[in-house]
């Protein structure tokens, strides 16, 4: 076994350690994605998904190359390892791998345009903070035009750093916003129970979340 010193790179993620804490990003990979899909000179946007945008598998939009679209979404999925801010958008795009059209590709390129202006973003774990587990959940209502299902989202922080996040379409059709929110909260609670048990095994017992 060889000591290679402080970790600086792991599985495509760049690790920067300092007195302030540990910052993890995929800056180089984000730039490679922009180059791969010829978006390195694109104009940046401030949000990854246009406000109010809803995609559908139906319509008269022209189909696009599925291999190209799947490759793009696959790269974006890998980037979500350190980019929770694009999780919802990428989750939405991944629903159309089998029926991608120009509208889906345009939405995917918008995520790339957002990455253009935020390539250096990542997750920060500040030193000296109490390791308190906190979780949050949210949901839209009938966001999918194809089956009227809602999308759940949750994330968890430990201390000041976000380390667990998810965006996923619900399996049933919610009859109200309250039901959609309840389903999202139930999923977050299940994840919280698992994280609490994991932290207990690591001698970081959480009395409450």
DRENLUM-328074 format. One record per residue (C-alpha): y, x, z; residue in one letter; residue number from 1. Coordinates in steps of 0.2 Angstrom, whole numbers, m for minus. Each point is the difference from the previous one (the first is absolute). Layout:
! DRENLUM-328074
<v:Y u:X w:Z residu:A num:NUM>
...
END
This chain:
! DRENLUM-328074
<v:0 u:0 w:0 residu:X num:1>
<v:17 u:7 w:m5 residu:X num:2>
<v:17 u:m5 w:8 residu:X num:3>
<v:12 u:m3 w:m15 residu:X num:4>
<v:14 u:m4 w:11 residu:X num:5>
<v:11 u:m16 w:1 residu:X num:6>
<v:m6 u:m13 w:m12 residu:X num:7>
<v:12 u:m2 w:m15 residu:X num:8>
<v:m10 u:m9 w:m13 residu:X num:9>
<v:m15 u:m12 w:2 residu:X num:10>
<v:m8 u:m12 w:m14 residu:X num:11>
<v:16 u:0 w:m10 residu:X num:12>
<v:11 u:m3 w:15 residu:X num:13>
<v:14 u:12 w:6 residu:X num:14>
<v:1 u:3 w:18 residu:X num:15>
<v:16 u:7 w:8 residu:X num:16>
<v:0 u:4 w:18 residu:X num:17>
<v:15 u:4 w:11 residu:X num:18>
<v:7 u:m2 w:17 residu:X num:19>
<v:5 u:m18 w:m5 residu:X num:20>
<v:m18 u:m5 w:m4 residu:X num:21>
<v:m11 u:m1 w:m15 residu:X num:22>
<v:5 u:m7 w:m17 residu:X num:23>
<v:m13 u:m5 w:m13 residu:X num:24>
<v:4 u:m4 w:m18 residu:X num:25>
<v:m6 u:1 w:m18 residu:X num:26>
<v:15 u:7 w:m8 residu:X num:27>
<v:m8 u:11 w:m13 residu:X num:28>
<v:m13 u:m14 w:m4 residu:X num:29>
<v:14 u:m13 w:m2 residu:X num:30>
<v:9 u:12 w:m13 residu:X num:31>
<v:m17 u:3 w:m9 residu:X num:32>
<v:m2 u:m19 w:m2 residu:X num:33>
<v:18 u:m2 w:m8 residu:X num:34>
<v:m4 u:14 w:m12 residu:X num:35>
<v:m17 u:m7 w:m4 residu:X num:36>
<v:7 u:m17 w:m5 residu:X num:37>
<v:16 u:7 w:m8 residu:X num:38>
<v:11 u:m7 w:13 residu:X num:39>
<v:8 u:16 w:6 residu:X num:40>
<v:17 u:m4 w:m8 residu:X num:41>
<v:0 u:m18 w:5 residu:X num:42>
<v:14 u:m9 w:9 residu:X num:43>
<v:m4 u:m2 w:19 residu:X num:44>
<v:0 u:m18 w:8 residu:X num:45>
<v:3 u:m4 w:18 residu:X num:46>
<v:m15 u:m11 w:3 residu:X num:47>
<v:m18 u:1 w:m7 residu:X num:48>
<v:m2 u:m18 w:m4 residu:X num:49>
<v:13 u:m11 w:m8 residu:X num:50>
<v:6 u:m14 w:12 residu:X num:51>
<v:m9 u:m16 w:m3 residu:X num:52>
<v:m12 u:7 w:m13 residu:X num:53>
<v:m17 u:m8 w:m1 residu:X num:54>
<v:m13 u:6 w:m12 residu:X num:55>
<v:m14 u:m10 w:m8 residu:X num:56>
<v:m15 u:3 w:m11 residu:X num:57>
<v:4 u:m14 w:m12 residu:X num:58>
<v:15 u:m1 w:m12 residu:X num:59>
<v:3 u:6 w:m18 residu:X num:60>
<v:5 u:18 w:5 residu:X num:61>
<v:m8 u:13 w:m12 residu:X num:62>
<v:m15 u:9 w:8 residu:X num:63>
<v:1 u:19 w:3 residu:X num:64>
<v:m12 u:14 w:1 residu:X num:65>
<v:m11 u:m3 w:15 residu:X num:66>
<v:m5 u:18 w:3 residu:X num:67>
<v:19 u:5 w:0 residu:X num:68>
<v:4 u:m14 w:12 residu:X num:69>
<v:m15 u:4 w:12 residu:X num:70>
<v:4 u:18 w:0 residu:X num:71>
<v:18 u:m3 w:5 residu:X num:72>
<v:m5 u:m13 w:14 residu:X num:73>
<v:m13 u:12 w:6 residu:X num:74>
<v:13 u:14 w:2 residu:X num:75>
<v:11 u:m11 w:9 residu:X num:76>
<v:m14 u:m6 w:12 residu:X num:77>
<v:m3 u:18 w:4 residu:X num:78>
<v:19 u:2 w:4 residu:X num:79>
<v:m1 u:m14 w:13 residu:X num:80>
<v:m9 u:12 w:11 residu:X num:81>
<v:18 u:6 w:6 residu:X num:82>
<v:11 u:m14 w:m8 residu:X num:83>
<v:m2 u:m16 w:9 residu:X num:84>
<v:16 u:m6 w:m8 residu:X num:85>
<v:m9 u:m2 w:m17 residu:X num:86>
<v:m15 u:m8 w:8 residu:X num:87>
<v:4 u:m18 w:m5 residu:X num:88>
<v:5 u:4 w:m17 residu:X num:89>
<v:m16 u:10 w:m4 residu:X num:90>
<v:m11 u:m13 w:8 residu:X num:91>
<v:8 u:m13 w:m12 residu:X num:92>
<v:m2 u:11 w:m15 residu:X num:93>
<v:m18 u:3 w:4 residu:X num:94>
<v:m5 u:m18 w:m2 residu:X num:95>
<v:2 u:1 w:m19 residu:X num:96>
<v:m11 u:15 w:m4 residu:X num:97>
<v:m11 u:m11 w:m12 residu:X num:98>
<v:14 u:m10 w:m8 residu:X num:99>
<v:15 u:11 w:m1 residu:X num:100>
<v:15 u:m4 w:m11 residu:X num:101>
<v:18 u:6 w:m4 residu:X num:102>
<v:7 u:m9 w:16 residu:X num:103>
<v:m13 u:9 w:11 residu:X num:104>
<v:4 u:17 w:m8 residu:X num:105>
<v:19 u:m3 w:2 residu:X num:106>
<v:m3 u:m4 w:18 residu:X num:107>
<v:m10 u:16 w:2 residu:X num:108>
<v:13 u:10 w:m8 residu:X num:109>
<v:13 u:m7 w:12 residu:X num:110>
<v:m10 u:7 w:14 residu:X num:111>
<v:1 u:17 w:m9 residu:X num:112>
<v:19 u:m2 w:m1 residu:X num:113>
<v:0 u:m3 w:18 residu:X num:114>
<v:m10 u:15 w:3 residu:X num:115>
<v:12 u:10 w:m11 residu:X num:116>
<v:13 u:m2 w:14 residu:X num:117>
<v:m11 u:1 w:15 residu:X num:118>
<v:m13 u:14 w:m5 residu:X num:119>
<v:4 u:9 w:16 residu:X num:120>
<v:m4 u:m15 w:11 residu:X num:121>
<v:m15 u:1 w:12 residu:X num:122>
<v:m5 u:m3 w:18 residu:X num:123>
<v:7 u:8 w:15 residu:X num:124>
<v:m8 u:3 w:17 residu:X num:125>
<v:13 u:6 w:12 residu:X num:126>
<v:m5 u:11 w:15 residu:X num:127>
<v:3 u:m5 w:18 residu:X num:128>
<v:m2 u:m19 w:m2 residu:X num:129>
<v:m12 u:m10 w:10 residu:X num:130>
<v:m15 u:m6 w:m9 residu:X num:131>
<v:2 u:m18 w:1 residu:X num:132>
<v:m9 u:m11 w:m13 residu:X num:133>
<v:11 u:m14 w:m8 residu:X num:134>
<v:m4 u:m11 w:m14 residu:X num:135>
<v:9 u:m12 w:m12 residu:X num:136>
<v:m6 u:m13 w:m12 residu:X num:137>
<v:8 u:m11 w:m13 residu:X num:138>
<v:m5 u:m12 w:m15 residu:X num:139>
<v:7 u:m8 w:m15 residu:X num:140>
<v:m6 u:m18 w:m5 residu:X num:141>
<v:m9 u:m4 w:m16 residu:X num:142>
<v:7 u:16 w:m8 residu:X num:143>
<v:m14 u:1 w:m13 residu:X num:144>
<v:3 u:m11 w:m15 residu:X num:145>
<v:m18 u:1 w:m5 residu:X num:146>
<v:m8 u:m8 w:15 residu:X num:147>
<v:14 u:m4 w:12 residu:X num:148>
<v:m6 u:12 w:13 residu:X num:149>
<v:11 u:9 w:12 residu:X num:150>
<v:1 u:19 w:3 residu:X num:151>
<v:m2 u:7 w:18 residu:X num:152>
<v:8 u:16 w:6 residu:X num:153>
<v:0 u:10 w:16 residu:X num:154>
<v:4 u:17 w:6 residu:X num:155>
<v:m3 u:10 w:16 residu:X num:156>
<v:10 u:14 w:8 residu:X num:157>
<v:m5 u:13 w:13 residu:X num:158>
<v:15 u:7 w:9 residu:X num:159>
<v:13 u:1 w:m14 residu:X num:160>
<v:m12 u:2 w:m15 residu:X num:161>
<v:m7 u:m13 w:m11 residu:X num:162>
<v:m19 u:4 w:m2 residu:X num:163>
<v:m9 u:m16 w:m6 residu:X num:164>
<v:6 u:m13 w:m13 residu:X num:165>
<v:m7 u:m13 w:m11 residu:X num:166>
<v:5 u:m13 w:m13 residu:X num:167>
<v:m14 u:m12 w:m6 residu:X num:168>
<v:m2 u:m17 w:m8 residu:X num:169>
<v:m7 u:m13 w:12 residu:X num:170>
<v:m17 u:m7 w:m4 residu:X num:171>
<v:5 u:m18 w:3 residu:X num:172>
<v:15 u:m11 w:m6 residu:X num:173>
<v:12 u:m3 w:14 residu:X num:174>
<v:6 u:m17 w:2 residu:X num:175>
<v:16 u:5 w:8 residu:X num:176>
<v:11 u:15 w:4 residu:X num:177>
<v:m6 u:m1 w:18 residu:X num:178>
<v:m19 u:1 w:m5 residu:X num:179>
<v:4 u:15 w:m12 residu:X num:180>
<v:9 u:9 w:15 residu:X num:181>
<v:m15 u:m4 w:11 residu:X num:182>
<v:m12 u:7 w:m12 residu:X num:183>
<v:10 u:16 w:m2 residu:X num:184>
<v:2 u:1 w:19 residu:X num:185>
<v:m19 u:m2 w:3 residu:X num:186>
<v:m4 u:14 w:m12 residu:X num:187>
<v:13 u:11 w:9 residu:X num:188>
<v:m8 u:m4 w:17 residu:X num:189>
<v:m17 u:5 w:m7 residu:X num:190>
<v:7 u:17 w:m5 residu:X num:191>
<v:9 u:2 w:16 residu:X num:192>
<v:m16 u:m3 w:10 residu:X num:193>
<v:m9 u:14 w:m10 residu:X num:194>
<v:14 u:12 w:2 residu:X num:195>
<v:1 u:m3 w:19 residu:X num:196>
<v:m18 u:4 w:1 residu:X num:197>
<v:2 u:15 w:m10 residu:X num:198>
<v:15 u:6 w:10 residu:X num:199>
<v:m10 u:m3 w:16 residu:X num:200>
<v:m14 u:12 w:m6 residu:X num:201>
<v:13 u:13 w:m3 residu:X num:202>
<v:6 u:m2 w:18 residu:X num:203>
<v:16 u:m9 w:m5 residu:X num:204>
<v:m3 u:m17 w:8 residu:X num:205>
<v:12 u:m14 w:m5 residu:X num:206>
<v:3 u:m13 w:14 residu:X num:207>
<v:9 u:m11 w:m12 residu:X num:208>
<v:5 u:m1 w:m18 residu:X num:209>
END
